[in-house]
Amino acid sequence: MAETPLPVRTPPPGPPRSARPVRFLVWFLHLAAPLAGLWLLLARPHLDVEWHHNPSHFWLVLVVSLLNVAMGLWMGVAARRRDDGRLFLVSLAFLSSAGFLAVHALLTPGMITADAGIGFDLSHPVGLVIASVFAFASSLDLTAERGARVIRFERLLWILLVALMVAWTVAGLLEIPPLHLPAQQRDVEGVMVPIAAASALLYIVAAVRYFLMFRRSASAVLLSLVTAFVLLAEAMVTVILADKWHLSWWHWHVLLVAAFGFIAYSAYVQYRREGATAGVFDAIVLEETARRIRAEYEEAIEEFVALLGEGERGDTAPKGADFAAFAERFRLSEGQVAVVERAAAALAAERDTSRRLAALAEVARRTRVGDQDEDAFVRSVLEAVRPAYGDVNVGLASDGRVRIEDRVYPVDPRPQAGTVFEGRSVRPLVVRGGTAGILEGPLQGREDDPASLAALAGQLSISLENVRLYRELGTLFRQYMSPDVAASLLADPDQAALGGRVVEVSALFADLRGFTTFSEAVEPAEIVRMLNRYHGAAVPAILSDGGTIVQFVGDALLALFNAPARQADHEVRAVRAALAMRDASERIADQNPGWPRFRIGVNTGPALVGNIGSEQLRGFNAMGDAVNVAARLQSLAEPGRVVVGDATLRGLGEGVRSRSLGDLPVKGRQGTVTAHEILSLGDGTAVHPW
C-alpha cells in the first residue's frame, strides 16, 4: 500500500470562531449564577426564608430522581453494549446520585416515615460523595486494559450500589442505628463537612478533565457532562452551608435538577442528530472504544459498498431485507442507514473512478517503446482494464470490418461517436483519422459510463497508434543504430541535439586482419557475404552485453560501453563481448579457409560522447584519446587475440588471467601504451588457442 496521507482535522461543529468567546461567557455565567444566588441568600438572611412543605419535596424529588435513574440505566446499557469502562463509571455516578436522591425523597418526614432523622439529612450528600468518586475515576486516562478491568467488576459494583441504597432506605424507615439519630440543623455537619468539601473538589477535577476532552473533540454531551459535574460540586457546597427547608436548602435541589436536565437535554439533542439511541453517549467513551466504533462504521460503509456494487454489476440485487439485516447488525436507524447508503454510494463511485483512472494509466504504461505485437498488446490491456470497466472487448480492423466473437462491425472511414449495438455500448478506436478497431462495453445505466468508456476508447486509440508508431520507428532505427541509442532518442528526442559530454567509456575496436588482400582477390559479392557473416555474429555478442555499436567502417567496427546508458561494470562487459565476438568469428573463419580474421582492442578512459555532425545529418559518436588508443591496440593485436589497455585491465577485478605485452609504441602518440592480452576472465570466459 503507498504512504498513508495524514488525516485532515475537521474543525468542531458550532458557531464561528468569532462567536465562541461569547458562547463561553454565556456558559460561564450559567455556572456562576447559582453561586451568586447562594451568596445572596446567605449574605441577606431575611431573603433566605423558610418554606417547609413535605409533599412538594417528596413528589418533586422523587419524580426527578426516578427520571434520572432511568437516564443512568440508559447510560449503563450503552456502556454494556460498547463494553466501555468510562461510560460505565459515568453511569454509576448518575445512578448513585439519582438513586440516593430517590432515597432522600422516600425518607421525607410526614410521608412514609413520621419523623425526620439523620438518614433523611445524609441520604443525598452520601450519594453525591459516592458519585464524585465514580465521576473522578471516569475522567482518568483509562487504558483499554483498565477499562476492561472495570467492565469485569460491572455486576459487583451494581450489586453493591443497589444494596447500599436499599439498606439505607430500610434503615432510615425503620430507624435502625446509626440512622436513628435525630435530624440536624443542616444536612452536613461535623466530620461530613471535609468529606463533602473533598467530594466537591473531585467533581471540579472531573469537570476540568472532561473540559479538556471537549476541547479536543467538541460534543454537546461532553459539554453537558462538564456542566453537570460543576453543578453537582456547587450542590455539595450548598449542602454544607444551607439550613434545612430554607430557600438556600431548596437551592441545591434546583442545582440537582439543572445538572440532570443538562445531561437529558444533550442526550435529546444527540438523539435528534443521530436519529437513534445507539450512539447518544459515544462522545464519552474511551479512545479505544471510539476507534472500535469508527471501525464498525467503516465496516458498515464497506458492506454497503459491496451491496451497492452487487446491484451495479448486475449480480443479485440487494433487497430491503438485506438493508434491514444490515441496519439491525449495526443498530442503525433509518436516517443513519440513509446517510451510510449515501456515503457508501459516494465511496463506491470514488473507488470506481480511481480504479478506472488506474486502468487508463496501466494501458499507457504497457504501451512501451519497442516492437510489440498488436494482438498481444490488446490482450494485455484487456486484462488490465476489465476489473475496472467490466466485460469490455476490443476488436481490430481487418479487411474493412471488425469481428468480436460472433459480432461483425463494418469499418466506417469517418468514425462516429459511440452507439449501441445488441445491448452493448460501441466506440471506435481512431488511429490517424480512421477506424482501427472497436471497443465494446457493457451498458450499466450510470450517468458517467458513456464518458468513462469514451475516455477508455481515447486512451486505447492513442496507445494503439503509439504501438504502431513505435514498431515502425523501431524497425527503422534499429536497422541503422544501436537499440540503446534508438530507445534513448524515442524516449527523449532532445538527446538528438548536437553536442556531448565527457564520459568514461570502454571503447571496443575490431577489424579484419588481411581484409585488403582478401578484397583484391574476390568478387564484391563475396566481400559483402563475408562482412555480413562476421558482423552478423559480432553484433549480437556486443548487444548482449549492453554495448552500443557506434559505426561500421568497412571491415572495422566501433562499440562503446557505459554510453549512452551507464554501466558500473563497463570494463568487464566490453572484454566479455570482445571474447564472445572473437570466438564466434573464429568459428566462421574455420568454416571458410582463406577468410580474414578479427583482431580486437579494448581501452578505457574519458571520451567526448554525443551527437556529432550538422543540423541536416548527425550521428552518435565518441572522440578522445581513449578511443584512439583502442584503435591502436586493435592494430597491434594478432588475429584471434584481444588486447586491452592498462586502465581496462584494472577495471576487470580479480580472477582475470592476462599476459603482459609490455609498453608498446603507438603511431601518432608520443608515449608508449601498456598493453595486455586477455587469456581468461574471472567468470570462466577463456581464450581458445586458435
N, C-alpha and C positions, 0 to 999 in steps of 0.2 A: 504494500500500500504506500505512495508518495508521502512528503511531510504533511503531518496533520496541521491546518491553519489554526491560530489562536482564536478562541471564541470571542465574538464582539459582545461586549457587555451592554445590554439593553437598559436604558435608564428606567428607574422605577416609575410605575404609573402614578399620576397625580397631577396637581396643578403645576404651572411653570415655575422655574427656579425663583423668579421674582416674587411669587406669591407664597413661597414656603416659609419665610420668616414670619409672615402674618399668620399663617396656619399654626406655626409652632407657638406664637404668642397666645393665640386663642386657646390652644390646648393647655398651655401652662396656666392661664387664668382659670380654666375649668378645674384644675387641680388645686390651685391656690385659694379659690373661693371658699371651699369648705373649712379650711384652716382659719381664714379670715372670719367666717361666721362663728366658729367655735371661740375664737379670741374675743369677739364682740360679746357673746353671751357670758363668758366667764369674767370679762372686764366690767360688764354692766349687769350685776346680779339682778336688778329689777326687771331686766329683759328675759332672764332665764327662769321663766315662770314654770310652775309645776302643772302637769296635765296627767292625771292618774286615771286611765280608763283601760281596765284589763281586757274587755272583749275586743276593743280596737287593736290592742297589742297582739292578742292571741291570733286573730284572723289575718291581720296584716303580715305578721312574721311567719306564720305557718304557710300561707299561700306562697309568699316569696321564697321561702326555704324549699318547699316541695318543687316549685318550678326549677330552682337551681340545682336541686338534687337530680332532677331529670336531665339537666344540661351536663352535670358531672358524669352521669351514667352514659350519656351520649358520647362524651369525650372518651370514657373508658372503653366503649365499644369500638370507637375509631382506633384507639391505641392497640386494642387486641387484634383488630383486623390488620393493622400495619406492623404489629409486633414491635412497637416503638416505646422505649423506656421513658423518654422525656414526656411524651404526650400522656403516658400513664401516670407519671408523677404529678403533672398539672391537673389531671382528672381527680387524683386523690386530694390535691389542695382544695379544689372546689367542693368535692364531696364532703370532706371533713368540715369545711367552713359552713356549707349549706346544711349538712346533716346536724351539726351541733346547734345551728340556728333553729332547726325544727325542734330539737330537744328543749331549747330555750323557750319556744312557744308552748310546748306541752306542759312545761313547769310554771307557766304564768299563774300566779295566785288567783284563786277565786274561779278558776275554770275547771281543771281536773283535780287539782290539789287545793286544799283550803288555804294554807298559809304559804307565804314566800319563804324560801330557805336559801342557803348558800349555793345549793345546786342550781337554782334559778339564776343567781348572780354570776356564777363562774362558768355556766354551761357554754355560752358562746365565746368568751375570752379563751377558754381552753381549746375550743375548736379552732379559733384563729391562730393560737400558738402552734397547734399541730399542723395546720395548713401552711404556716410560714416555713416550717421545716421542709415540707414537700415542695413548696414554691422555690425555696433556695436550692434544694437538691436538683430540681428540674433545670435550673439555669446554669448549672455547672457544665464544663466541657466534657460531656459524656461521650466516650468512645463507643463503637459498635459493641465491643465486648462487655462494657459496663452496662450499656442499655439492655443487652440480652440478659445480664445477670438480674437486673431489676424486673424484667418480664418473668424470669423464673420464680421470683417471690411474689408474683402478682396475686395469686389466690390467698396466700398467707396474709399479705397486707390488707386485702379486702376483709378477710375474716376478723383480723384484729381491730380494724377501724369500726366495723359494724358491731362487733361485740362490745367495744368500749362505749359506743353511743347507746346501745340497748342497756348496758349495765348502768350507765349514768342516769338514763331515764327511769329505770326501775328504782334505783337508789334514791333519786330525787322525789319520786311519787310516794315511796314508802318511808321516806326519811330514814334511810339506812346510813349509819356512820360511814364516812365523815360528812355526808351531805345533810345530816340532820341539824346542823348548826343554823342559828337564825340568820336572816338576811342582813347585809351590810348597808352602810350609807351609800357606798359606791360599789360597783361590780368588782373592781380590782383594788385590793388593799394589801398592805403588808408585803410578804415575800413575793406575791404575784406581780408587784409593780416592776421590779427589774426584769422579771421574766417577760412581761408584756412589752417593756421597752426593747429588750433583745429581739423579740418577735417582730416589732415594727422595723428594727434595723435589718432583719433578714428579708422582709418584704422590699425594703428600699434597694438592697443589694440585688435581689432578683429582678426588680424593675429596671435597674441600670443595665444589667447584663442582657435582658431582653430588648432594651432600647438599642444597645449596640448591634444585636441581631437584626433589629428593624432597620438600622442604618445601612447594613449590608444588603438586606433584601426586604424592601418595603412590603408590608402586608397589613390589611385592616385588622385581622385577627391578632397579629403581634402587637400592634399599637394599642388595641383594646386590652390585651393582657397586661401591658405595661401600666395602662391607666388603672386597671382593676387592682393590681398589686400596690400601687401608690395609694389608692383609696382605702384598701384594707389596712395599710400602715397608718393612715390617718384615723381609721376607726379604732385601732389599738390605742393611739394617743388619746382619743376621745374617751374611751373606756376608762383610762387611768384618771382622767381629770373631771369627768361629769358625774353629778349626783343623779341618782335614780329618779325616774319619772319627770325630770325637768327637761326643758327643750334641748339642752346640751346632751342629755342622755338619749332622747329620741334622735338626736343628730347622727349618732353612729349607726342607728338603724337605717337612716336615709342613705348614709355612705355605703352600707352593705347593698342596699337596693341598687344604687348607682353602679357599684362595682360589678354586680351580677348583670345589670342592664347593659353595660358596655359590651360585655362578652356576648350576651344574647343578640344584641344588635349587630355586632360584627359577624357573628355566625349567620345571621339572616342575610346580611349583605353578601357574604361569600357564597351562600346558598343561591341567591339570585344570580350571582355571577357565574357560578359553576353549573347551575341547573340540576344539581344533585347533592345529596348529603355526604357522598363518599369522600370528597376532598375538602370539606369545610375547614378542618383543622390541620391541613397538611403543612401550613406555614410554620407550625410549632415543632414539627418532628425533627429528629436528628438528621445530620447531613447524610449519613449512610442510608437512612430511610428515604430521604429526598432523592438520592441517586437511584435507589431501587424504584421509586415511584416514576422518576423520569424514564428509567429503563422500561417499565411497564407500558408507559405511553408510547415510547419508541417502538416497542414490540407491537402495540396496538396499531400504530401507523403502518408498520411493516406488513402486518396481516391484512390491513385494509388495502394496501398497495397490491398485495397478492390477490385478494378477492377482486379488486377492480381490474387487475391485469388479466385474470382468467376470462372476465367478460369481454375485454378488448381483443384478446387473442381468439375469441370465438370458441373457447372451451366451455365447460359447463358454467353457465352464468350464475353469479351469486344470487340467492333468493333472500326474501325477507327473513326467513328463519336463520339464514347464515349470519346476517347482521344482528338479529336478536340474540343469538347464542354468543356472538362476539361481545355485544354490549353487556350481557349478563356476566361473561367471564371477567371483564374489566370493570364491572359495576359502573357503567356509563349511562347517563340519562340520554333521552332523545336529542336534546340540544348538544350534548357532548359528542354523541355519535355523528351528528350532522357536521360539527366542527372538525372532528377527526376525519370524516369522509372527505370534506373539502381539502384538508391538509394532505390526506393520502393521495387524492386526485392530483393536487399540485405537485407533490413529490414524485408521483408516478410519471407525470408529464415531464418534469425536470430530468428525471433519470433517463426517460426515453430519449429526450433531446440530447443528453450527454452521450448516451450510447451511440446515437446516430452520428453526432459530431466526431466521436472517436472512430467510428467505422469509416467516415469520409477521410479522416486523417490516415487511417490504415491503408485505404485504397491508394492515397498519394504516396505513402511510404513504400508500398510494393511496386510502384512504378519506378523501378531502379534503372540507372544508366547501364546500358549494355544490351546485348542480344537477349530477347525474351519471346518465347512462343506465345502468340495471342490467345490460343485456346487455353494454354496452361495459366496465363495471366487471368483470364475470365474466371476459371475455376477457383483460382486463389482468392480473388476479390469477393466472389460469391460466398466463399467460406467465411470471409471476414465480415460481410455486411448482413448476412441472414439473421444472426442472433439479434440484431438491432432493427432490421427492416421487415423481418418476417419472410414469407415464401416469395422471394424475388427471383427472377430468372433473367438471363441475358442471352441473346442470340446474335451472331454476327452475320452481316450480309454476305450472300454468295449467289452469283448468277441472278442478281436482280431481286432476290427475296430473302426473307429471314425465317428460319424454321426453329421453333422452340417446341420440343416434344412433338405432338401431333398438330400443332397450330402453325399456320404459314401466313406470314405478313408480306405484302408487296413492299418493295423499297420505293419510297417517294423521293424523287430527286430534289424536291423542295420540302424539307422536313416541316411538319406541322407540330402544334402544341399537343399535349397529352390527350389521349382519347380513351374510351372504354371499349374493350373487346372481350366478349364472352365472360363478363363479370370481373374483368381484371383491368387495372389501370396500365396503359401502354404509353411509353415515352420513347422518342427516337434518340439514338446516340449519334451525335453530329460530329463528323471529322472533316475538316476543310470544306465546310459548307454542304456536305452531302450526308445522307443517312448511311452510317457504317454498321448499325445494329439496332436492336430493340431491347428496352428494359421493360419487363413485366413486373407489376407489383400488386399486392392484394388490396382490395377496396375495404377499408376498415371504418369508414364513416367519420373519421376525425377531421376537424377543420384544417389541421396543419399537414395532413397526409399529402395532398397534391403538391404543396410547396416542398415538403420533405423529399418526395420522390423526384421532383424536378431538380433539387439540389444533388441528389444521388446521380441522376442521369447526366447532369452537367459535369460532375466530378469524373464519372466513368468516361464521358466523351473526351475530356482533357487527358485523362490517363491513357486511354486507348490511342489517342493521337500521339502522345509522348512515346508510348511503346513503339509505335511505327517509326516515329522520327528517330528515336534512339537506335533502332535497328538499322535504319538507313545510314545514319551517321557512323554507327559502329562499323558497319560493313565498309564504308568509305574510309574512315580514319584508320582503322586497324590494318588495312592493307598497305598503308603508307607510313605508319609511325607506331611507336611502342604503345601497348594498351594503357600504360600508366600516363603517358603524355596525353593520349586521346581522352581518357577518363577525366583528367585534370582540366582539359580545355572544355569538355562538355559541362562539367560541374561549375567551372569558373572561367568564362570566356576572357576575363581581364588578364588571365595568365598568358594570353597570346600577345600581349603588348610587348613592344621592343624593349630590350633591356635585360638585366640579370643581376645576380648577386653571387658573392664568393661563398662557396660551399666546399667542405671537404668531401671528396669523392674518391672512389676506387674506379679507375679507368681500365677497361679491358680492350686491348688492340689485338687483332688477329689478321693474318693474311696467308696466302698460299705460297710456299717456297717453290720456285720453279714455274710460276704461272706464265711468265712472259715466254719462256722457251716452249711450254706446252701450247700456248696460243698460236705460236708461229707454225706449229706442226699439224694442227687440226682445223676442221671447218668451224665457222662461227656457231653453228647449231650445236656442235659438241661442247663448245665453251659454255654456252647458255645452260645445256643439260648438266654439265659438271658443277657449275656455280649453284644452280637450283638444288642439286642433291646435297651439296655441302651446307648451303645456307638453310635448307630445309631441316637439317639435323642440328645446326648451330643455334638457330633462333629459339626452338623450344628449350634447349639447355639453358640459355640465358634468361628467357622469360620465366622459367620455372623457379628460378632463384630471385625473382623480382628485379632483374636488370632492365634497363631502358636502352634499346638499340637506337643510337643517335643517327647513324648513317651507314650506308654501304657505298664504298668507293671501289668499283671493280671487284677484285678478289678480296678486298680488305673490308673489315667492319669495325666500328667503334661502339662500345656499350658502356653505360655508366651505372654505378650503384651508389645509393644514397642521394639520388636526384632523378626525378623531381620529388619522389616520396622518400622520407627519411628512414634510414635503416641503421640501427645501432651496430649491427654485425656486418657492415657492408664489405669489409675485407674478406671475411670468410665466404660470403655469398659470391663475391667476384671470383675467388680462386676455385671454389667448388663448381661454379658454372664453367670456368675455363677448363677444368679437368674433364667434366662431363662432355663439353663440346669437343675437346681433343679426342676423347675415347670414341665418340660417335663418328667423328670424321675419319679416324684411323680405320674403323670397320669398313667405311665406304672405300677408302684407299686400298684396303686389302682385296676388295672385290673388283677393283678397277686398276690393275697394274699400269703404271705409267702416268697416273694422275698425280698432280702435285699434292703436297700435304700441308696441313695447318701448322703454324707456329704462333705462339700466344705470349703476349706480355701484359703484366698487370702492375699498376703503380697507384699509390695512394698519396693524396695531398690536396691542397686547396686549388680550386679552379673557378673561373667565372662561368656560371651556368645560367642560361636563359635563352631568349629568342633573339636571333641574330638575322639581319637581312634588311629589308626595306618595307615600306607600307604596303607595297604590292605583293611581295614574296618574302617569306621569312622561314626560318627553320630553328628547331630546338637543338642547341649545341653546347659544347663546353670548350673553354680555352684556358691555357695556362701551362706552366712548366710541368705540373704533374701529368697532364695529358700527353705532352710532348715526350716526356721520359717513358711513358707506357709504350708509345710508338717505337722509341729507340730500343727498349728492352725486347720488344717483339722482333725487331730486325736482328738482334743479337742471338735470339733463340734458335736452336736447331729444330728441324721438322719433328713434330710429335712431342715437343717439350713445352713446359710452362715456366716462364721466367718472371720473377717478381722483384720489386724494389724492396729496399730495406724497411721502409715505413709499412708496407703491406705485410711483410713477414712479422713485424712486431704486433700487428693487429690480429694475427691468426691465433695467438694464445699458445697454451701448452699442448703438447701432443703432436705437433706438426713435425714432419721429417723433411729436411731440405739439404741441399748441397750448395755450399758457397761457391760462387763463380768469381769472387774477388771484386776488385774495383776495376770496372771496365770503362774505357774511354767511349764517349758518346759524341757522335758527329753533331756539330753545331753547339756544343756545350763546352765551356772552359774546363770544368772539373770532371772527375770521374763519377760513375754511378756504381754503388754496391749492389750486386745482383745475386739472386739465389734461384736455384732450380728446385721446384717443389717435387718431393718424392711421394709424400702422402700427407693427408690431413688427419687431425685428431679424431674425426668421425669415421675413420676407416677407409676413406677415399684414397686409393693408391694409384701410383703411376705404373703403367704396364710397360715392360721392356719391348717396344716395337722394333 
